[in-house]
Amino acid sequence: LDSQHNNIAMSNTTDIPLLPHPLDEDYQYLQVCRYQENPHVIVVSLDRPRKLNAIHAVMWREIGDAFSKLGRLGDGCRCVLLRGNRSFCSGIDFRDPNFSILNGAGGD
């Protein structure tokens, strides 16, 4: 892992406490939390800080999986915020040979 998940994270911009979402343990390169004061807002944070959150094949699949699951859970989610921790995202990780978008194979 590039960084360790925290049991309680703090929002970088508002210092509102975030609580882990049950899906948080499912992902290596994402953190999934909800605002303590408004549990209908889910925060999905990219978590690959050493690479400035460059998206590689595993992270790409995790993002799709997380949003798919959040859409099906029926737990009252009304808003999903996607953010980065140190930086939002530096783009696609061109060094990942498994990223199918880069080799023309298409994908999800």
N, C-alpha and C positions, 0 to 999 in steps of 0.2 A: 504494500500500500504506500501511496505517496504521503499520506497524512493519516493521523488517527482520528476516528469519529469521537465526538464528545457526547456525553450523556445529555448535557444541556448546552446548547450553543447560544451565542448571542448574535443578533442581527448586526452587521457591520454599520448599517446606516441609521438605525433607530434604537438600538440597544434594547429592543423588546425581546424578552426570553423566548427561545424556541425549544420545543420538546421533541424528542425523537418520534417519528411516525413508525408504526409497525413494519413498514416496508424498508426502513433504513438498513436493517441487517442483510437485506437481499443484494446489496450492490457494493462493488469494490471501489468504483470511481464516482459515486454520487452520495450525497447526504440527503435524506428525506426527513423533513421536520414539519411541525405545525406550530403556528403562533400560539403561545400559551393563552393569550387574551382573546384570540379569535380562532378556534380550532377548525373553522371552515376554510382557512387560508393555509395551503400547503406550500412549503418552500423546498424546491429541489435545487441543490447546490452542486455544481461541477466540482470534483475533488481530485484534481491531478495537478497540484500547484507547481511541482518541479518543472512541468512542461507547459506552464501557463494555461492549463486546461485544454491543451490541444486535443482534439477529438480523434481517437483511434477506434479501431473496429469494436473492441470490447465496450468502450464507453458509448459508442453509437447504439449498440444493441441494448445497453442498460437504459439509456434515455428513452428509447422506444418502448421498452418493457415497462418502465416506471410510469410513463404517461398512459399506456394502455391499462395497466392495473388500477391506477388512480381513477380512470374513467369508469371502471367497472365496479369499484368497491362499494359504492352506495353508502359511504360513511359521512355524508353531508358536505363533502368538499365542494366549494363554490368558486375557488380561485386557485390557480397554481402559478407560483412565481418561479422562474428559472433564473439562477444567478451563479456567479463564480465567487470564489472566496477571495483570493488575492487579486485576480483579474478575471474578467468574465470568460473570455475564450480567445485563444490565439488562432483559431481556425482548425482545419484538418491537419492531422499529423501525417505529413507526406512520407515519413520514414516507416510507416506501418504498411508492410506488403500485403496484409490481410484486409485492407479497407477496400471493399469491392467497388465503391463508387469511383475510385481512382483507376482501376484497371478495366473499366467499361463493362463489368459483369452485372451492373444494376444492383438491386437490393431493396430492402425494406426502408 
